[in-house]
Amino acid sequence: MTLASSAALMAATPAQAAPVNPVKALKKQYVAGHGVRISETSRAATNGKTVQATTTTGSLEFGKSGVVATDLRTKEKGGLAGISPTRMITVGKYAYAQGGIYSEGLPEGKTWVRYPNDPPMRTSNQPLDVFNSKLLKTLVAKAKSFKGGTYRGVLTFSELGKVYGEKIDKRMGKIKINYALGVNSKGLITGIRSDYVMDFGVLGKTSATVNTRYTGWGAKITVKAPPSDTVVDYSELGTDTDVPQEIPNGSLNSLGRVQ
């Protein structure tokens, strides 16, 4: 009777399904002419007071091996507001910037500045690029828990630098990034949240939080470069221009600068 009861109990208790592998799920989305929509908020605070807040929205277009084009709009408040373009498009070998100091003093009729997209610009302010398959594998593997569709874990900047192939300043290497990676029942990423704290000594502690959401997986998305008659190449602006020589590329070391 005991054996029979145990067998009945086992049959009545459904086995917990293993989570779908996010890396495999993501690769299936890489279909030309399709993509995903992104919305993101980031906040930097020093000693508890917000010093910079950024909101980014837009679309990412996929090719057979990943993101091939982006169209992003950004709003910033405080800190270094105005350093980043209010809108940026990347297509192939070029990145196009518009707004703020990127639109000052341009030739008549020109509203976009073109730069080389090499290395490719990051897709957002999120330091954890989920479209980097090596990093996505690391986030899943190093997660301390998986509950309610969310992987939670900790990664140091040193570990992140090794994944990206970036040499990290020793002062930043030991800083820990807490992350929460959300996926749906199909293994597709619904969002990722990261936060970390940098201690600048007498200047105080600065915390940074970035919350990125992804929606509309598989949507038909085609990102086009701006009309050529509205574009000027940075190299054509001359040495007296106030337009930045480059677009901030989101390198890890740049995150350690005081806002």
Secondary structure by P-SEA (a helix, b strand, c coil): caaaaaaaaaaacccccccccaaaaaaaaccccccccccbbbbbbccccccbbbbbbbbbbbcccccccbbbbbbbccccccccccbbbbcccbbbbbcccccccccccccbbbbbcccccccccccccccaaaaaaaaaaacccccccbbbbcccaaaaaaaaccccccccccbbbbbbbbbcccccccbbbbbbccccccccbbbbbbbbbbcccccbbbbbccccccccccccccccccccccccccccccccccc
